[in-house]
């Protein structure tokens, strides 16, 4: 339907609408009027200009597309029926054009059938105005469009701020991640020696944090020419705080600086002897509560092993029960549990003894092993650990501990939620030279 000669009735009032964004913004909204009737364009343009809009005109859809390629109108008022490209086709082309912001498209038409309205909406139009245009209705349509554009602008600005914040968070995360990677290297370096042979015995260690850094620590150190100290520690919690605690505890049980190792006592002859395991746990408990002044506590397993006789004296302070894998394949669990270190002032601990025969092994593992949870099954527990130790008894040293970790991964579908650490001491029997 050609639009020439169709009057616009009830023109937009000269009174300014105080809610209009076009009048309140420093930069007025831009409206493109598209109609092949020059008179219609002039009437609408004059009324829109008085309402505070910046108005552009186009006599054809093709001319309007050229304008839209150079300038982005906020609103488009387009006649439906025009020579050449129709308003519907123009709307479809308009929606494919790249834009910084949204463009609100209103079709001017005398079509009132429901299927015509549906066709217009499917083509990308936002609203319709029946011809002849009613001024109040036009003003209402523009005000509704203003709300849409304002919300779109606000959402875009919030998305921009969100993207900026996410970018800053990503940068911060990347920085923290780099620091954690380095922290992981440093924590792993606390376990300076993962395996040592003493001729008639050997010690192997494994430390597998569940995250970048963890709260587990394992180690060993010589007490004297015939005895060695073995330990496992599990600090409460996870992450940086726990890792810092393990670093400090590593200094207290140093194998390279015996004068700083609180598990060692220097005799009057200048030689080193080992502190009784229960006394060591009590000493550490007092040290943590009085000097460290931290909310963290830890479990401890510490064993003093005689390389000649196979005698073992150990203390269990909240750590899982140490296990002895006998040469015949049987597994014995030692200890009565005990209190964690740094939790209760004046806590008492007990030294437990056992003796290893040639071919026996002492296993000191963390609760990341016994409390691992296979899917839809109970925790592995001591029964499951005994089964694993027995299954792997043909392996030795680091190969034994690596296979144990791989078995845990398999059983839990690679979903280990806690640090895994262990000390394996293998006793082959006394020999002439053990140093």
C-alpha positions in Angstrom: 0.0 0.0 0.0 1.5 3.3 -1.1 1.7 5.9 1.7 1.4 9.2 -0.3 -1.3 11.5 0.9 -2.0 9.7 4.1 -2.2 12.3 6.9 -0.6 12.1 10.3 -3.3 13.0 12.8 -3.1 14.3 16.4 0.6 15.4 16.1 3.0 15.0 19.0 2.5 17.7 21.6 5.0 20.5 21.8 5.1 19.9 25.6 8.2 18.1 26.6 7.9 14.7 28.2 10.0 14.9 31.4 10.6 11.1 31.3 12.0 11.1 27.8 15.5 10.0 27.6 15.9 11.9 24.4 15.4 15.1 26.3 17.3 14.2 29.5 20.4 12.8 27.8 23.2 15.1 26.8 23.3 13.5 23.4 19.8 13.2 21.8 18.5 9.9 20.4 18.8 9.6 16.6 15.7 8.6 14.6 15.7 7.6 11.0 12.4 8.2 9.2 12.0 6.1 6.1 9.0 6.8 3.8 8.7 7.4 0.0 6.3 10.3 0.8 8.2 13.5 1.3 5.3 15.1 3.1 5.0 12.2 5.5 8.7 12.4 6.3 8.6 16.2 6.9 5.6 16.0 9.2 7.2 13.2 11.3 10.6 14.8 11.3 9.2 18.2 12.5 7.3 16.5 15.3 10.2 14.3 16.4 12.6 17.3 16.3 10.3 19.3 18.7 10.4 16.3 21.0 14.2 16.5 21.3 15.2 13.8 18.8 17.9 14.1 16.1 16.1 13.2 12.9 17.5 11.6 9.6 15.4 11.0 6.5 15.4 8.5 3.7 13.0 8.2 0.7 13.7 4.5 0.1 14.9 1.4 2.0 18.0 1.3 -0.1 18.9 4.9 0.8 18.1 4.0 4.5 20.5 1.1 4.4 23.3 3.3 3.1 22.7 5.8 5.9 22.7 2.9 8.5 26.0 1.7 7.2 27.6 5.0 8.1 25.5 6.2 11.1 23.7 4.1 13.7 20.2 5.4 14.4 18.7 4.5 17.7 15.2 4.4 16.2 13.9 3.5 12.8 10.4 4.5 11.7 9.8 2.8 8.4 6.7 2.6 6.2 5.8 -1.0 5.3 4.8 -0.5 1.7 7.4 1.3 -0.4 8.6 1.0 -4.1 11.5 -1.3 -4.4 12.5 -2.8 -1.1 9.6 -3.1 1.3 9.8 -2.1 5.0 9.8 -5.8 5.9 12.8 -6.5 3.6 14.5 -3.4 5.0 14.0 -4.6 8.5 15.5 -8.0 7.7 18.6 -6.3 6.2 18.8 -3.9 9.1 19.0 -6.7 11.6 22.0 -8.3 9.8 24.1 -5.1 10.0 26.9 -4.9 12.6 26.1 -2.3 15.3 27.6 -1.1 18.6 24.1 -0.9 20.2 20.6 -2.1 19.6 18.3 -0.3 17.1 14.6 -0.1 17.8 12.6 -0.7 14.7 8.9 0.5 14.3 6.9 -0.3 11.2 4.3 2.2 10.0 1.4 0.3 8.3 -2.3 0.1 7.7 -2.1 -3.7 7.9 -4.0 -5.0 11.0 -4.4 -8.7 10.3 -2.7 -11.0 12.8 -0.7 -12.9 10.2 0.7 -9.5 9.0 1.7 -8.6 12.5 3.4 -12.0 13.0 5.3 -11.6 9.7 6.6 -8.2 10.9 7.7 -9.5 14.3 9.4 -12.5 12.6 11.3 -10.1 10.4 12.8 -8.3 13.3 10.4 -5.4 14.0 10.0 -4.3 17.6 6.7 -2.5 17.3 4.0 -1.3 14.9 2.1 1.9 14.4 -1.2 2.0 12.5 -1.6 4.6 9.8 -2.8 7.2 10.1 -0.4 7.8 13.0 -1.8 8.9 16.3 0.5 11.3 18.1 -0.1 10.0 21.6 0.4 6.4 20.4 3.7 7.4 18.6 4.9 9.1 21.8 4.0 6.0 23.9 5.8 3.7 21.4 8.9 5.9 21.5 8.9 6.0 25.3 8.7 2.2 25.4 11.5 2.0 23.0 13.5 4.5 25.2 13.2 2.1 28.1 14.4 -0.8 26.0 17.4 1.1 24.7 18.2 2.5 28.2 18.1 -1.0 29.6 20.2 -2.4 26.8 22.8 0.4 27.3 22.8 -0.3 31.1 23.2 -4.0 30.5 26.0 -3.4 28.0 27.8 -1.2 30.5 27.4 -3.7 33.3 28.7 -6.4 30.9 31.6 -4.2 30.1 32.3 -3.7 33.8 31.9 -7.4 34.4 34.3 -8.3 31.6 36.8 -5.8 33.0 36.4 -7.3 36.5 36.7 -10.8 35.1 39.8 -9.8 33.2 41.3 -8.4 36.4 40.4 -11.6 38.3 41.9 -13.7 35.5 45.1 -11.7 35.7 45.1 -12.1 39.5 44.3 -15.8 39.2 47.1 -16.3 36.7 49.5 -14.5 39.0 48.4 -16.6 42.0 48.6 -19.8 39.9 52.2 -19.0 38.9 53.0 -18.4 42.6 51.3 -21.7 43.5 53.3 -23.6 40.9 56.5 -22.2 42.3 55.2 -23.0 45.9 54.6 -26.6 44.8 58.2 -26.9 43.6 59.4 -25.4 46.8 57.3 -27.8 48.9 58.4 -30.8 46.9 62.0 -29.7 47.5 61.4 -30.1 51.2 61.6 -33.8 50.5 65.2 -33.7 49.3 65.8 -37.4 49.1 63.0 -39.8 48.0 65.0 -43.0 48.3 68.1 -44.2 50.2 69.6 -47.6 50.6 71.4 -48.4 53.9 72.8 -51.7 52.6 70.6 -53.9 54.8 67.5 -51.7 54.5 66.0 -49.0 52.3 63.7 -46.0 52.8 61.3 -44.7 50.1 59.1 -41.6 50.2 56.1 -40.4 48.2 54.3 -37.0 48.5 51.4 -36.3 46.2 49.4 -33.1 47.0 45.8 -33.0 45.9 46.2 -29.4 44.8 49.1 -27.1 44.0 50.3 -27.3 47.6 49.2 -29.5 50.5 49.6 -30.1 54.1 51.4 -33.4 54.1 55.1 -33.9 54.7 57.3 -37.0 54.9 61.0 -37.5 55.5 63.8 -39.4 57.2 67.1 -38.5 58.8 70.0 -40.5 60.4 70.0 -40.5 64.2 73.4 -42.2 64.4 75.3 -44.9 62.6 72.8 -47.6 63.3 69.5 -45.8 63.7 67.2 -43.8 61.4 64.2 -41.6 62.1 61.2 -41.7 59.8 58.2 -39.4 60.0 54.9 -38.5 58.3 53.0 -35.3 59.1 49.5 -34.1 58.0 48.7 -30.5 58.8 45.0 -29.6 59.2 43.3 -28.0 56.2 44.8 -27.5 52.7 46.4 -24.8 50.7 49.0 -22.1 51.5 48.6 -22.0 55.3 49.1 -25.8 55.6 52.0 -25.6 53.2 53.7 -22.9 55.3 53.3 -25.0 58.4 54.9 -28.0 56.8 57.8 -25.9 55.7 58.4 -24.8 59.3 58.1 -28.3 60.6 60.6 -29.6 58.0 63.2 -27.3 59.7 62.5 -28.9 63.1 63.2 -32.4 61.6 66.0 -31.5 59.4 68.4 -34.3 58.2 71.0 -31.8 57.0 71.2 -29.7 60.2 71.2 -32.1 63.1 71.8 -29.2 65.6 68.4 -27.9 64.6 66.6 -31.2 64.6 64.5 -31.4 67.8 64.2 -35.2 67.5 68.0 -35.4 68.2 69.7 -35.0 71.6 73.5 -34.4 71.8 75.2 -36.6 74.4 78.0 -35.4 76.7 80.4 -37.1 74.4 79.3 -35.0 71.4 77.4 -37.8 69.7 73.7 -37.6 68.8 71.0 -39.8 70.2 67.3 -39.9 69.5 64.6 -38.4 71.6 62.0 -40.9 72.8 59.2 -40.8 70.2 56.5 -40.0 72.8 58.7 -37.2 74.3 59.2 -35.8 70.8 55.4 -35.6 70.2 54.9 -33.9 73.5 57.7 -31.4 72.8 56.2 -30.6 69.4 52.8 -30.1 71.0 54.2 -27.5 73.5 56.2 -25.8 70.8 53.2 -25.4 68.5 50.9 -24.1 71.2 53.4 -21.7 72.9 55.6 -20.5 70.0 53.8 -20.8 66.7 50.5 -19.4 68.0 48.4 -20.8 65.1 45.0 -22.4 64.8 46.6 -25.2 62.7 47.4 -28.5 64.2 48.8 -31.7 62.7 48.9 -35.4 63.0 52.2 -37.1 63.3 53.7 -40.6 62.9 57.4 -40.9 63.9 59.5 -44.0 64.1 63.0 -44.6 65.4 64.3 -47.7 63.6 67.4 -49.8 64.4 69.1 -50.8 61.2 70.9 -53.7 62.9 68.3 -55.3 65.1 65.1 -54.2 63.3 63.7 -52.8 66.5 61.2 -50.0 66.0 60.0 -47.4 68.6 57.3 -45.2 67.3 54.6 -42.7 68.3 51.2 -42.2 66.7 49.7 -38.8 67.2 46.4 -38.8 65.4 47.9 -40.2 62.2 46.6 -43.4 60.7 47.9 -46.6 62.2 51.3 -47.6 60.9 51.3 -51.0 59.2 53.8 -53.8 59.2 53.8 -55.9 56.1 55.4 -59.2 57.2 57.5 -61.3 54.9 54.7 -63.9 54.8 52.2 -61.4 53.5 50.3 -60.8 56.7 49.6 -57.1 57.7 49.7 -55.8 61.3 48.5 -52.4 62.4 50.2 -50.7 65.4 49.3 -48.0 67.9 46.2 -46.7 69.6 45.7 -43.5 67.7 46.8 -40.7 70.1 45.9 -37.0 70.0 47.0 -34.6 67.2 49.8 -32.3 67.9 49.0 -28.6 68.7 45.4 -29.3 69.6 45.3 -29.8 73.4 47.7 -28.4 76.0 49.5 -31.0 78.0 48.6 -33.9 75.7 50.2 -37.2 76.6 51.6 -39.6 74.0 52.8 -43.3 74.1 55.8 -45.0 72.6 54.9 -48.3 70.9 57.5 -50.8 69.9 57.8 -53.7 67.5 60.5 -55.6 65.7 61.1 -56.2 62.1 62.4 -59.5 60.8 64.3 -59.8 57.5 61.8 -59.2 54.7 59.4 -57.2 56.8 58.3 -53.7 55.8 57.1 -50.7 57.8 54.5 -48.5 56.1 53.6 -45.0 57.4 50.7 -43.6 55.3 48.5 -40.5 55.5 44.7 -40.5 55.8 44.6 -39.5 52.1 45.0 -43.3 51.6 42.7 -44.8 54.2 40.0 -42.2 53.7 40.0 -42.3 49.9 36.5 -43.0 48.7 35.8 -45.2 45.6 32.5 -44.4 43.8 29.5 -45.8 45.6 31.6 -47.7 48.1 32.9 -47.0 51.6 36.3 -45.5 52.4 39.3 -47.8 51.6 40.1 -48.0 55.4 42.6 -50.3 57.0 41.1 -53.4 55.3 41.5 -51.9 51.9 45.0 -50.7 52.7 46.0 -54.2 53.9 44.7 -55.7 50.7 46.7 -53.1 48.6 49.9 -53.8 50.6 49.5 -57.5 50.1 48.7 -57.1 46.4 51.9 -55.1 45.8 54.3 -57.1 48.0 56.4 -58.3 45.0 57.3 -54.7 44.2 60.0 -52.7 46.2 61.0 -49.2 46.9 59.7 -46.3 44.8 58.0 -48.8 42.4 55.9 -50.0 45.3 54.8 -46.5 46.3 54.1 -45.5 42.7 52.0 -48.6 42.1 50.1 -47.9 45.4 49.2 -44.3 44.2 48.1 -45.6 40.8 45.9 -48.2 42.4 44.3 -45.5 44.6 43.6 -43.4 41.5 42.1 -46.4 39.7 39.9 -47.3 42.7 38.6 -43.7 43.2 38.2 -43.0 39.4 41.0 -40.5 39.6 39.2 -38.5 42.2 41.5 -38.3 45.2 40.4 -35.4 47.3 43.2 -35.3 49.9 47.0 -35.3 49.8 48.6 -38.8 49.6 51.9 -39.3 51.4 53.8 -42.4 52.7 57.1 -43.7 54.1 58.1 -47.2 53.2 60.9 -48.8 55.2 62.1 -52.2 54.0 64.3 -54.4 56.3 66.5 -57.0 54.8 68.4 -58.1 57.9 71.7 -57.2 59.5 74.9 -57.1 57.6 78.4 -56.3 58.6 78.6 -52.8 57.0 75.4 -50.7 57.5 76.9 -47.2 57.3 
